[in-house]
Amino acid sequence: MGAAVKVAQRMRVPFYDVKAQYDELAQEMESTVLDVMRSGGYVLGKHNKAFEAEFAALHQTKHAIAVHSGTDALRIIMDAAGVGPGDEVITTPFTFVASVETIVQTGATPVFVDIDPRTFNIDVEKVRAAITPRTKAILPVHLFGQLVDVKPLMELACERELIILEDAAQAIESTHEGKPAGNFSVAAGFSFYVTKNLGAAGDGGMIVTNYDDIAERCRSIRIHGMGRERYYYDHLGYTARLDEIQAAVLRVKLPKLPEWTARRAEFAAIYFEELEGLDLQLPYTLPGNNHTYHQFNILSDRRDALQAFLKEREIDSMIYYPVPIHHHSPYLKFAPEGSEDRVNGPLAITERVSNEILALPIHPHLNKDQIRHVCASIKEFAQSTVGA
Ligand SMILES: *Cc1c(COP(=O)(O)O)cnc(C)c1O
C-alpha cells in the first residue's frame, strides 16, 4: 500500500510524446513508407494528391495545397495575396515567431496589436485603431486550438477593404459555428510540425483557400513559380513541396485525428472540474467556437514557482511564449511606440500573459490518472505559500 502511494506520487507526466502516434499505427506506417520508397514516386506523388483532397474535405474548403512546412504555407499565402514592400500587416506579438518572420520576409512591416486577456488571440477591437492607409492585411493567429473572434474581424476587414490571412498552424479541426479554419479569409496556413495536433515524422504544412486564383498561384509558388509548362516561370517561388513520405505518414494519421482531439477534450474537462475555484485563470472559449486544445493554458501570478513545483514531481509543463516577438533583436524595430512600458503600454496584456502563462500536459497519449495527478499537484501547490 505504502509502495503503491509512492509510485503514484512519482508518476511521470511528459509534455509531449512524439513517437506515440507512430507506436499506435506502426504497422500501417511502416508499410506505407516502404511503399513510397519502392514506388519511386517521390515528388508530388499520389499521397500528396490524396492528402490534399482529404484535408480540403476536413476543412470544407475548395482547395488544399500541401507544402513543406507551416512557415512555408504562411510565406506562400502572403506572396500569393500580393503582400510586399510598403504594406503593413497587422498581427499579434504573442505567437510563434513564424507568424511575424514571414511578414518581414515579404518586405512588409508587421504592426503589433495586443491580445484579448481571456483567449490570448488578437484583440479585434484594438485592430481597428491600428489600421492605416498602408494596411494591406490582417494576420490573426488561432492560438492554442481556438479561432480568433472571427465575425467582428471579418466585418472590420470587409468595412476597411482589407484581406485576412489566417495562421491556423495550431487550429486543425478548430471551428466557429461548425465552420473550420480556412473559411474566414483569403487563405490559411497549417503546420504538421511533430508536436502539432497532427504531426509528421518531420516537417509538413498545408494551405487551404476557397479562391481559384489564389490556389493556382500557391501551387505555382510552391515549385519555383513554375507555370503550367515546365521551365516557364510566372512568379518568384521556392522549393516548398511536401515530401511524399511525409504525405504518406500524415494520411495514416489523419483518420485518427478526431479520436485524438476528443481525448484532448476529455482531459480538458478533467482540468476544468478539478482546478475550478483555485486562484488560477482557466481557458476561455468564445461563444460559437470549439476548442481543440492544442495547448491547455492556465495563468498564475506564481507561475515560475508552480512550474518548479510540478517539475519536482516529474510533471512537465511549458511556457508558450516566454518573450513576446517584439522583444527579440530582429523585431525590435517593429515594437510600437510606448511599448517599453510593459505595465501600461500598448502591449501590456501580452506582457502580463507572457509572465503568467503555463501550458499543462494534454497530448492524447497520456491517461486520465496522469491528468488527475497533475491536478492534485496543482492543488497541493495552491495550498502552499511557495512563490507567494
Ligand atoms: C508551428 C507554428 C508555425 C510554423 O509551422 P512550422 O511547420 O513549424 O513551420 C507558425 N505559426 C504558429 C502559430 C505555429 O505554432
The ligand as an SDF file (V2000), in Angstrom:
LIG
                    3D

 15 15  0  0  0  0  0  0  0  0999 V2000
    4.1290   25.7680  -35.6190 C   0  0  0  0  0  0  0  0  0  0  0  0
    3.7130   27.1340  -35.9560 C   0  0  0  0  0  0  0  0  0  0  0  0
    4.0730   27.7620  -37.1670 C   0  0  0  0  0  0  0  0  0  0  0  0
    5.0950   27.2120  -38.1170 C   0  0  0  0  0  0  0  0  0  0  0  0
    4.9440   25.9290  -38.5130 O   0  0  0  0  0  0  0  0  0  0  0  0
    6.2090   25.0540  -38.9860 P   0  0  0  0  0  0  0  0  0  0  0  0
    5.5430   23.8700  -39.6130 O   0  0  0  0  0  0  0  0  0  0  0  0
    6.9960   24.7200  -37.7690 O   0  0  0  0  0  0  0  0  0  0  0  0
    6.9720   25.8490  -39.9650 O   0  0  0  0  0  0  0  0  0  0  0  0
    3.5370   29.0050  -37.4570 C   0  0  0  0  0  0  0  0  0  0  0  0
    2.7170   29.6280  -36.6010 N   0  0  0  0  0  0  0  0  0  0  0  0
    2.3730   29.0880  -35.4200 C   0  0  0  0  0  0  0  0  0  0  0  0
    1.4410   29.8340  -34.5290 C   0  0  0  0  0  0  0  0  0  0  0  0
    2.8640   27.8330  -35.0470 C   0  0  0  0  0  0  0  0  0  0  0  0
    2.5200   27.3220  -33.8670 O   0  0  0  0  0  0  0  0  0  0  0  0
  1  2  1  0
  2  3  1  0
  2 14  2  0
  3  4  1  0
  3 10  2  0
  4  5  1  0
  5  6  1  0
  6  7  2  0
  6  8  1  0
  6  9  1  0
 10 11  1  0
 11 12  2  0
 12 13  1  0
 12 14  1  0
 14 15  1  0
M  END
$$$$
